[in-house]
Amino acid sequence: MTLGPHISFLFFRPDWDGITNITLSDETGVIGGLSFTIGTKAFSVLASLDYMHLAFKTEQPGISLNRNDLDMSGLVLQVGILMRF
C-alpha cells in the first residue's frame, strides 16, 4: 500500500476550432492532491483525488458571455489499474 501527495504544473495554449470567433488566452494551472495504491506486486489499484485550478481569459469573445473567463477549476477523481510485468 502507498499513500502520498503530488503536485503538477500545467501549461495550455488553446486553439479554438469552432465556427464562433473566440480567442482564449495561454494559461498556467496547478493540480495537487493525494494518490493511493493498494494491491500485490503484479497488480495494484490506483486512486487519486486532486484539486485543479485553471481559468482561461476570453480575449475576443465572439458570443455574449456573462463572465470574461472559462473556469475549469474543481475536484478531479482518477481510478485505474497498475500491472507490473
Gaussian input, Z-matrix of N, CA and C with variables (Angstrom, degrees):
# hf/3-21g

backbone

0 1
 N
 C     1     B1
 C     2     B2     1     A1
 N     3     B3     2     A2     1     D1
 C     4     B4     3     A3     2     D2
 C     5     B5     4     A4     3     D3
 N     6     B6     5     A5     4     D4
 C     7     B7     6     A6     5     D5
 C     8     B8     7     A7     6     D6
 N     9     B9     8     A8     7     D7
 C    10    B10     9     A9     8     D8
 C    11    B11    10    A10     9     D9
 N    12    B12    11    A11    10    D10
 C    13    B13    12    A12    11    D11
 C    14    B14    13    A13    12    D12
 N    15    B15    14    A14    13    D13
 C    16    B16    15    A15    14    D14
 C    17    B17    16    A16    15    D15
 N    18    B18    17    A17    16    D16
 C    19    B19    18    A18    17    D17
 C    20    B20    19    A19    18    D18
 N    21    B21    20    A20    19    D19
 C    22    B22    21    A21    20    D20
 C    23    B23    22    A22    21    D21
 N    24    B24    23    A23    22    D22
 C    25    B25    24    A24    23    D23
 C    26    B26    25    A25    24    D24
 N    27    B27    26    A26    25    D25
 C    28    B28    27    A27    26    D26
 C    29    B29    28    A28    27    D27
 N    30    B30    29    A29    28    D28
 C    31    B31    30    A30    29    D29
 C    32    B32    31    A31    30    D30
 N    33    B33    32    A32    31    D31
 C    34    B34    33    A33    32    D32
 C    35    B35    34    A34    33    D33
 N    36    B36    35    A35    34    D34
 C    37    B37    36    A36    35    D35
 C    38    B38    37    A37    36    D36
 N    39    B39    38    A38    37    D37
 C    40    B40    39    A39    38    D38
 C    41    B41    40    A40    39    D39
 N    42    B42    41    A41    40    D40
 C    43    B43    42    A42    41    D41
 C    44    B44    43    A43    42    D42
 N    45    B45    44    A44    43    D43
 C    46    B46    45    A45    44    D44
 C    47    B47    46    A46    45    D45
 N    48    B48    47    A47    46    D46
 C    49    B49    48    A48    47    D47
 C    50    B50    49    A49    48    D48
 N    51    B51    50    A50    49    D49
 C    52    B52    51    A51    50    D50
 C    53    B53    52    A52    51    D51
 N    54    B54    53    A53    52    D52
 C    55    B55    54    A54    53    D53
 C    56    B56    55    A55    54    D54
 N    57    B57    56    A56    55    D55
 C    58    B58    57    A57    56    D56
 C    59    B59    58    A58    57    D57
 N    60    B60    59    A59    58    D58
 C    61    B61    60    A60    59    D59
 C    62    B62    61    A61    60    D60
 N    63    B63    62    A62    61    D61
 C    64    B64    63    A63    62    D62
 C    65    B65    64    A64    63    D63
 N    66    B66    65    A65    64    D64
 C    67    B67    66    A66    65    D65
 C    68    B68    67    A67    66    D66
 N    69    B69    68    A68    67    D67
 C    70    B70    69    A69    68    D68
 C    71    B71    70    A70    69    D69
 N    72    B72    71    A71    70    D70
 C    73    B73    72    A72    71    D71
 C    74    B74    73    A73    72    D72
 N    75    B75    74    A74    73    D73
 C    76    B76    75    A75    74    D74
 C    77    B77    76    A76    75    D75
 N    78    B78    77    A77    76    D76
 C    79    B79    78    A78    77    D77
 C    80    B80    79    A79    78    D78
 N    81    B81    80    A80    79    D79
 C    82    B82    81    A81    80    D80
 C    83    B83    82    A82    81    D81
 N    84    B84    83    A83    82    D82
 C    85    B85    84    A84    83    D83
 C    86    B86    85    A85    84    D84
 N    87    B87    86    A86    85    D85
 C    88    B88    87    A87    86    D86
 C    89    B89    88    A88    87    D87
 N    90    B90    89    A89    88    D88
 C    91    B91    90    A90    89    D89
 C    92    B92    91    A91    90    D90
 N    93    B93    92    A92    91    D91
 C    94    B94    93    A93    92    D92
 C    95    B95    94    A94    93    D93
 N    96    B96    95    A95    94    D94
 C    97    B97    96    A96    95    D95
 C    98    B98    97    A97    96    D96
 N    99    B99    98    A98    97    D97
 C   100   B100    99    A99    98    D98
 C   101   B101   100   A100    99    D99
 N   102   B102   101   A101   100   D100
 C   103   B103   102   A102   101   D101
 C   104   B104   103   A103   102   D102
 N   105   B105   104   A104   103   D103
 C   106   B106   105   A105   104   D104
 C   107   B107   106   A106   105   D105
 N   108   B108   107   A107   106   D106
 C   109   B109   108   A108   107   D107
 C   110   B110   109   A109   108   D108
 N   111   B111   110   A110   109   D109
 C   112   B112   111   A111   110   D110
 C   113   B113   112   A112   111   D111
 N   114   B114   113   A113   112   D112
 C   115   B115   114   A114   113   D113
 C   116   B116   115   A115   114   D114
 N   117   B117   116   A116   115   D115
 C   118   B118   117   A117   116   D116
 C   119   B119   118   A118   117   D117
 N   120   B120   119   A119   118   D118
 C   121   B121   120   A120   119   D119
 C   122   B122   121   A121   120   D120
 N   123   B123   122   A122   121   D121
 C   124   B124   123   A123   122   D122
 C   125   B125   124   A124   123   D123
 N   126   B126   125   A125   124   D124
 C   127   B127   126   A126   125   D125
 C   128   B128   127   A127   126   D126
 N   129   B129   128   A128   127   D127
 C   130   B130   129   A129   128   D128
 C   131   B131   130   A130   129   D129
 N   132   B132   131   A131   130   D130
 C   133   B133   132   A132   131   D131
 C   134   B134   133   A133   132   D132
 N   135   B135   134   A134   133   D133
 C   136   B136   135   A135   134   D134
 C   137   B137   136   A136   135   D135
 N   138   B138   137   A137   136   D136
 C   139   B139   138   A138   137   D137
 C   140   B140   139   A139   138   D138
 N   141   B141   140   A140   139   D139
 C   142   B142   141   A141   140   D140
 C   143   B143   142   A142   141   D141
 N   144   B144   143   A143   142   D142
 C   145   B145   144   A144   143   D143
 C   146   B146   145   A145   144   D144
 N   147   B147   146   A146   145   D145
 C   148   B148   147   A147   146   D146
 C   149   B149   148   A148   147   D147
 N   150   B150   149   A149   148   D148
 C   151   B151   150   A150   149   D149
 C   152   B152   151   A151   150   D150
 N   153   B153   152   A152   151   D151
 C   154   B154   153   A153   152   D152
 C   155   B155   154   A154   153   D153
 N   156   B156   155   A155   154   D154
 C   157   B157   156   A156   155   D155
 C   158   B158   157   A157   156   D156
 N   159   B159   158   A158   157   D157
 C   160   B160   159   A159   158   D158
 C   161   B161   160   A160   159   D159
 N   162   B162   161   A161   160   D160
 C   163   B163   162   A162   161   D161
 C   164   B164   163   A163   162   D162
 N   165   B165   164   A164   163   D163
 C   166   B166   165   A165   164   D164
 C   167   B167   166   A166   165   D165
 N   168   B168   167   A167   166   D166
 C   169   B169   168   A168   167   D167
 C   170   B170   169   A169   168   D168
 N   171   B171   170   A170   169   D169
 C   172   B172   171   A171   170   D170
 C   173   B173   172   A172   171   D171
 N   174   B174   173   A173   172   D172
 C   175   B175   174   A174   173   D173
 C   176   B176   175   A175   174   D174
 N   177   B177   176   A176   175   D175
 C   178   B178   177   A177   176   D176
 C   179   B179   178   A178   177   D177
 N   180   B180   179   A179   178   D178
 C   181   B181   180   A180   179   D179
 C   182   B182   181   A181   180   D180
 N   183   B183   182   A182   181   D181
 C   184   B184   183   A183   182   D182
 C   185   B185   184   A184   183   D183
 N   186   B186   185   A185   184   D184
 C   187   B187   186   A186   185   D185
 C   188   B188   187   A187   186   D186
 N   189   B189   188   A188   187   D187
 C   190   B190   189   A189   188   D188
 C   191   B191   190   A190   189   D189
 N   192   B192   191   A191   190   D190
 C   193   B193   192   A192   191   D191
 C   194   B194   193   A193   192   D192
 N   195   B195   194   A194   193   D193
 C   196   B196   195   A195   194   D194
 C   197   B197   196   A196   195   D195
 N   198   B198   197   A197   196   D196
 C   199   B199   198   A198   197   D197
 C   200   B200   199   A199   198   D198
 N   201   B201   200   A200   199   D199
 C   202   B202   201   A201   200   D200
 C   203   B203   202   A202   201   D201
 N   204   B204   203   A203   202   D202
 C   205   B205   204   A204   203   D203
 C   206   B206   205   A205   204   D204
 N   207   B207   206   A206   205   D205
 C   208   B208   207   A207   206   D206
 C   209   B209   208   A208   207   D207
 N   210   B210   209   A209   208   D208
 C   211   B211   210   A210   209   D209
 C   212   B212   211   A211   210   D210
 N   213   B213   212   A212   211   D211
 C   214   B214   213   A213   212   D212
 C   215   B215   214   A214   213   D213
 N   216   B216   215   A215   214   D214
 C   217   B217   216   A216   215   D215
 C   218   B218   217   A217   216   D216
 N   219   B219   218   A218   217   D217
 C   220   B220   219   A219   218   D218
 C   221   B221   220   A220   219   D219
 N   222   B222   221   A221   220   D220
 C   223   B223   222   A222   221   D221
 C   224   B224   223   A223   222   D222
 N   225   B225   224   A224   223   D223
 C   226   B226   225   A225   224   D224
 C   227   B227   226   A226   225   D225
 N   228   B228   227   A227   226   D226
 C   229   B229   228   A228   227   D227
 C   230   B230   229   A229   228   D228
 N   231   B231   230   A230   229   D229
 C   232   B232   231   A231   230   D230
 C   233   B233   232   A232   231   D231
 N   234   B234   233   A233   232   D232
 C   235   B235   234   A234   233   D233
 C   236   B236   235   A235   234   D234
 N   237   B237   236   A236   235   D235
 C   238   B238   237   A237   236   D236
 C   239   B239   238   A238   237   D237
 N   240   B240   239   A239   238   D238
 C   241   B241   240   A240   239   D239
 C   242   B242   241   A241   240   D240
 N   243   B243   242   A242   241   D241
 C   244   B244   243   A243   242   D242
 C   245   B245   244   A244   243   D243
 N   246   B246   245   A245   244   D244
 C   247   B247   246   A246   245   D245
 C   248   B248   247   A247   246   D246
 N   249   B249   248   A248   247   D247
 C   250   B250   249   A249   248   D248
 C   251   B251   250   A250   249   D249
 N   252   B252   251   A251   250   D250
 C   253   B253   252   A252   251   D251
 C   254   B254   253   A253   252   D252

   B1=1.4487
   B2=1.5290
   B3=1.3112
   B4=1.4638
   B5=1.5235
   B6=1.3187
   B7=1.4618
   B8=1.5165
   B9=1.3170
   B10=1.4552
   B11=1.5142
   B12=1.3269
   B13=1.4651
   B14=1.5239
   B15=1.3125
   B16=1.4621
   B17=1.5270
   B18=1.3267
   B19=1.4625
   B20=1.5294
   B21=1.3185
   B22=1.4620
   B23=1.5192
   B24=1.3088
   B25=1.4570
   B26=1.5200
   B27=1.3147
   B28=1.4554
   B29=1.5212
   B30=1.3349
   B31=1.4601
   B32=1.5209
   B33=1.3148
   B34=1.4573
   B35=1.5184
   B36=1.3189
   B37=1.4633
   B38=1.5336
   B39=1.3320
   B40=1.4686
   B41=1.5229
   B42=1.3202
   B43=1.4589
   B44=1.5251
   B45=1.3175
   B46=1.4589
   B47=1.5142
   B48=1.3416
   B49=1.4606
   B50=1.5192
   B51=1.3091
   B52=1.4611
   B53=1.5194
   B54=1.3153
   B55=1.4664
   B56=1.5215
   B57=1.3339
   B58=1.4589
   B59=1.5213
   B60=1.3170
   B61=1.4608
   B62=1.5298
   B63=1.3305
   B64=1.4640
   B65=1.5211
   B66=1.3165
   B67=1.4559
   B68=1.5198
   B69=1.3331
   B70=1.4609
   B71=1.5195
   B72=1.3222
   B73=1.4615
   B74=1.5285
   B75=1.3353
   B76=1.4649
   B77=1.5215
   B78=1.3090
   B79=1.4634
   B80=1.5180
   B81=1.3081
   B82=1.4575
   B83=1.5241
   B84=1.3134
   B85=1.4551
   B86=1.5122
   B87=1.3096
   B88=1.4556
   B89=1.5280
   B90=1.3318
   B91=1.4624
   B92=1.5189
   B93=1.3137
   B94=1.4594
   B95=1.5089
   B96=1.3300
   B97=1.4554
   B98=1.5139
   B99=1.3279
   B100=1.4569
   B101=1.5197
   B102=1.3415
   B103=1.4574
   B104=1.5178
   B105=1.3220
   B106=1.4518
   B107=1.5211
   B108=1.3160
   B109=1.4617
   B110=1.5189
   B111=1.3229
   B112=1.4586
   B113=1.5254
   B114=1.3217
   B115=1.4534
   B116=1.5094
   B117=1.3158
   B118=1.4585
   B119=1.5213
   B120=1.3288
   B121=1.4637
   B122=1.5324
   B123=1.3289
   B124=1.4613
   B125=1.5289
   B126=1.3286
   B127=1.4613
   B128=1.5248
   B129=1.3277
   B130=1.4661
   B131=1.5232
   B132=1.3178
   B133=1.4602
   B134=1.5249
   B135=1.3238
   B136=1.4574
   B137=1.5230
   B138=1.3203
   B139=1.4652
   B140=1.5238
   B141=1.3135
   B142=1.4545
   B143=1.5227
   B144=1.3172
   B145=1.4625
   B146=1.5211
   B147=1.3288
   B148=1.4593
   B149=1.5234
   B150=1.3306
   B151=1.4571
   B152=1.5214
   B153=1.3362
   B154=1.4555
   B155=1.5205
   B156=1.3309
   B157=1.4691
   B158=1.5220
   B159=1.3403
   B160=1.4565
   B161=1.5250
   B162=1.3299
   B163=1.4646
   B164=1.5250
   B165=1.3265
   B166=1.4619
   B167=1.5202
   B168=1.3159
   B169=1.4645
   B170=1.5276
   B171=1.3170
   B172=1.4594
   B173=1.5243
   B174=1.3379
   B175=1.4626
   B176=1.5197
   B177=1.3235
   B178=1.4638
   B179=1.5170
   B180=1.3060
   B181=1.4645
   B182=1.5215
   B183=1.3106
   B184=1.4525
   B185=1.5164
   B186=1.3275
   B187=1.4556
   B188=1.5203
   B189=1.3043
   B190=1.4592
   B191=1.5309
   B192=1.3285
   B193=1.4626
   B194=1.5169
   B195=1.3278
   B196=1.4601
   B197=1.5275
   B198=1.3384
   B199=1.4671
   B200=1.5205
   B201=1.3125
   B202=1.4647
   B203=1.5219
   B204=1.3412
   B205=1.4543
   B206=1.5230
   B207=1.3341
   B208=1.4556
   B209=1.5214
   B210=1.3195
   B211=1.4618
   B212=1.5222
   B213=1.3365
   B214=1.4595
   B215=1.5227
   B216=1.3195
   B217=1.4597
   B218=1.5232
   B219=1.3387
   B220=1.4557
   B221=1.5096
   B222=1.3216
   B223=1.4556
   B224=1.5203
   B225=1.3338
   B226=1.4590
   B227=1.5225
   B228=1.3287
   B229=1.4588
   B230=1.5144
   B231=1.3222
   B232=1.4584
   B233=1.5179
   B234=1.3239
   B235=1.4608
   B236=1.5167
   B237=1.3276
   B238=1.4505
   B239=1.5139
   B240=1.3205
   B241=1.4594
   B242=1.5179
   B243=1.3241
   B244=1.4599
   B245=1.5216
   B246=1.3266
   B247=1.4688
   B248=1.5153
   B249=1.3066
   B250=1.4675
   B251=1.5251
   B252=1.3221
   B253=1.4703
   B254=1.5021
   A1=108.40
   A2=115.89
   A3=121.26
   A4=109.20
   A5=115.31
   A6=122.39
   A7=107.16
   A8=116.91
   A9=118.23
   A10=113.39
   A11=115.68
   A12=120.62
   A13=111.17
   A14=115.51
   A15=121.08
   A16=108.84
   A17=114.33
   A18=121.33
   A19=107.74
   A20=116.33
   A21=122.08
   A22=108.70
   A23=115.65
   A24=121.34
   A25=108.38
   A26=117.29
   A27=123.51
   A28=110.27
   A29=116.40
   A30=121.57
   A31=107.66
   A32=116.44
   A33=122.07
   A34=109.76
   A35=115.23
   A36=122.97
   A37=106.08
   A38=116.89
   A39=120.19
   A40=112.79
   A41=114.88
   A42=123.06
   A43=107.15
   A44=117.08
   A45=122.09
   A46=109.43
   A47=116.68
   A48=121.64
   A49=113.34
   A50=118.08
   A51=120.92
   A52=111.93
   A53=115.82
   A54=120.27
   A55=111.97
   A56=117.51
   A57=121.69
   A58=109.52
   A59=117.69
   A60=122.40
   A61=109.91
   A62=116.49
   A63=122.38
   A64=108.20
   A65=117.17
   A66=122.13
   A67=108.19
   A68=116.06
   A69=121.85
   A70=108.99
   A71=116.65
   A72=121.54
   A73=111.24
   A74=115.91
   A75=121.31
   A76=107.55
   A77=117.21
   A78=120.28
   A79=111.44
   A80=114.49
   A81=121.89
   A82=107.93
   A83=114.99
   A84=120.61
   A85=109.64
   A86=115.52
   A87=121.00
   A88=108.91
   A89=115.46
   A90=123.03
   A91=107.17
   A92=116.75
   A93=121.26
   A94=110.03
   A95=116.22
   A96=118.38
   A97=112.84
   A98=115.01
   A99=122.91
   A100=110.30
   A101=115.75
   A102=122.26
   A103=109.08
   A104=115.42
   A105=122.04
   A106=108.24
   A107=118.24
   A108=122.32
   A109=109.01
   A110=115.42
   A111=121.79
   A112=107.79
   A113=116.12
   A114=119.52
   A115=111.91
   A116=114.64
   A117=122.17
   A118=109.39
   A119=115.37
   A120=119.75
   A121=111.92
   A122=117.44
   A123=121.03
   A124=113.72
   A125=118.73
   A126=121.42
   A127=109.25
   A128=117.39
   A129=121.68
   A130=110.10
   A131=115.23
   A132=122.42
   A133=107.43
   A134=116.22
   A135=123.32
   A136=109.33
   A137=116.50
   A138=122.06
   A139=107.69
   A140=115.87
   A141=121.20
   A142=108.72
   A143=116.53
   A144=122.45
   A145=107.39
   A146=116.14
   A147=121.88
   A148=110.58
   A149=114.83
   A150=122.06
   A151=107.31
   A152=117.25
   A153=122.26
   A154=108.75
   A155=116.33
   A156=121.92
   A157=107.97
   A158=116.28
   A159=121.74
   A160=108.80
   A161=116.90
   A162=121.71
   A163=108.97
   A164=116.52
   A165=123.27
   A166=109.32
   A167=117.00
   A168=122.16
   A169=108.33
   A170=116.82
   A171=120.89
   A172=107.53
   A173=115.56
   A174=120.66
   A175=112.61
   A176=118.16
   A177=122.16
   A178=108.05
   A179=117.74
   A180=117.48
   A181=111.76
   A182=115.88
   A183=120.98
   A184=111.94
   A185=115.80
   A186=121.54
   A187=108.21
   A188=116.75
   A189=121.14
   A190=109.53
   A191=116.22
   A192=121.76
   A193=109.97
   A194=116.45
   A195=118.75
   A196=111.40
   A197=117.72
   A198=122.86
   A199=107.72
   A200=116.89
   A201=119.28
   A202=112.18
   A203=117.73
   A204=119.97
   A205=110.74
   A206=114.65
   A207=123.30
   A208=106.42
   A209=117.34
   A210=123.04
   A211=109.58
   A212=116.42
   A213=121.97
   A214=111.26
   A215=117.71
   A216=122.30
   A217=110.23
   A218=115.44
   A219=119.52
   A220=111.91
   A221=115.50
   A222=122.27
   A223=110.51
   A224=115.50
   A225=122.42
   A226=107.78
   A227=117.31
   A228=122.77
   A229=108.62
   A230=116.36
   A231=122.20
   A232=107.95
   A233=116.62
   A234=122.52
   A235=107.15
   A236=117.13
   A237=119.89
   A238=112.74
   A239=114.94
   A240=123.12
   A241=108.19
   A242=116.65
   A243=122.81
   A244=108.36
   A245=116.50
   A246=120.95
   A247=108.59
   A248=116.58
   A249=121.99
   A250=108.65
   A251=115.83
   A252=121.16
   A253=110.65
   D1=138.59
   D2=175.03
   D3=-131.93
   D4=150.05
   D5=176.99
   D6=-148.74
   D7=130.28
   D8=179.66
   D9=-169.53
   D10=159.23
   D11=178.83
   D12=-82.95
   D13=160.69
   D14=173.01
   D15=-152.03
   D16=158.83
   D17=178.05
   D18=-143.29
   D19=141.77
   D20=178.91
   D21=-133.89
   D22=143.28
   D23=175.09
   D24=-106.35
   D25=138.96
   D26=-175.13
   D27=-118.95
   D28=146.65
   D29=171.12
   D30=-135.28
   D31=127.29
   D32=179.74
   D33=-123.18
   D34=137.71
   D35=171.75
   D36=-124.40
   D37=82.95
   D38=-171.82
   D39=-70.59
   D40=146.09
   D41=176.33
   D42=-127.22
   D43=110.32
   D44=-176.15
   D45=-78.82
   D46=122.54
   D47=-178.43
   D48=-104.74
   D49=3.71
   D50=-178.44
   D51=-75.24
   D52=174.66
   D53=-179.06
   D54=-80.32
   D55=-16.01
   D56=178.60
   D57=-82.70
   D58=140.96
   D59=-178.87
   D60=-81.81
   D61=92.73
   D62=178.80
   D63=-127.82
   D64=134.20
   D65=174.54
   D66=-117.30
   D67=124.58
   D68=178.06
   D69=-104.99
   D70=143.22
   D71=-177.66
   D72=-75.83
   D73=155.54
   D74=170.32
   D75=-70.24
   D76=135.23
   D77=-175.86
   D78=-139.49
   D79=154.90
   D80=170.59
   D81=-112.36
   D82=151.10
   D83=179.67
   D84=-142.07
   D85=-179.69
   D86=-179.30
   D87=-143.86
   D88=143.63
   D89=173.60
   D90=-125.04
   D91=131.77
   D92=176.54
   D93=-140.86
   D94=146.45
   D95=179.64
   D96=177.67
   D97=-160.88
   D98=-179.07
   D99=-120.07
   D100=140.46
   D101=174.10
   D102=-114.40
   D103=146.10
   D104=-178.34
   D105=-138.59
   D106=129.32
   D107=174.10
   D108=-127.33
   D109=146.34
   D110=175.79
   D111=-148.55
   D112=140.59
   D113=178.95
   D114=158.21
   D115=-160.89
   D116=-179.81
   D117=-100.10
   D118=-176.23
   D119=179.84
   D120=-65.28
   D121=-33.42
   D122=-176.49
   D123=-94.88
   D124=-22.16
   D125=-172.10
   D126=-144.22
   D127=126.90
   D128=179.54
   D129=-138.35
   D130=154.92
   D131=174.20
   D132=-107.55
   D133=134.10
   D134=-177.91
   D135=-113.00
   D136=137.32
   D137=171.98
   D138=-135.84
   D139=139.69
   D140=-179.47
   D141=-139.61
   D142=131.62
   D143=176.30
   D144=-119.39
   D145=118.97
   D146=-172.91
   D147=-128.60
   D148=161.23
   D149=167.73
   D150=-116.59
   D151=126.45
   D152=179.35
   D153=-109.15
   D154=133.43
   D155=175.81
   D156=-119.50
   D157=114.17
   D158=-178.85
   D159=-158.62
   D160=130.66
   D161=177.69
   D162=-143.36
   D163=132.25
   D164=177.70
   D165=-100.90
   D166=137.43
   D167=172.94
   D168=-86.14
   D169=138.20
   D170=174.42
   D171=-91.49
   D172=110.29
   D173=-173.50
   D174=-86.12
   D175=-33.49
   D176=177.42
   D177=-133.73
   D178=81.57
   D179=-177.88
   D180=-67.55
   D181=124.14
   D182=176.25
   D183=-90.94
   D184=-5.14
   D185=177.28
   D186=-132.74
   D187=164.42
   D188=179.47
   D189=-79.89
   D190=123.78
   D191=-178.72
   D192=-119.23
   D193=149.05
   D194=175.62
   D195=-88.02
   D196=-10.00
   D197=174.26
   D198=-134.92
   D199=157.41
   D200=-179.62
   D201=-100.78
   D202=19.62
   D203=175.58
   D204=-142.98
   D205=157.00
   D206=176.14
   D207=-108.29
   D208=102.34
   D209=-174.24
   D210=-92.10
   D211=119.38
   D212=179.57
   D213=-111.73
   D214=23.76
   D215=-179.05
   D216=-76.82
   D217=150.16
   D218=176.67
   D219=157.31
   D220=-175.39
   D221=179.64
   D222=-82.52
   D223=142.92
   D224=179.40
   D225=-127.59
   D226=128.00
   D227=176.68
   D228=-114.68
   D229=129.39
   D230=179.55
   D231=-125.88
   D232=131.87
   D233=176.86
   D234=-130.88
   D235=135.80
   D236=-178.61
   D237=-156.92
   D238=-178.92
   D239=-179.80
   D240=-122.65
   D241=134.64
   D242=175.04
   D243=-111.44
   D244=131.06
   D245=177.34
   D246=-125.05
   D247=133.33
   D248=178.12
   D249=-110.29
   D250=132.41
   D251=-179.07
   D252=-108.66

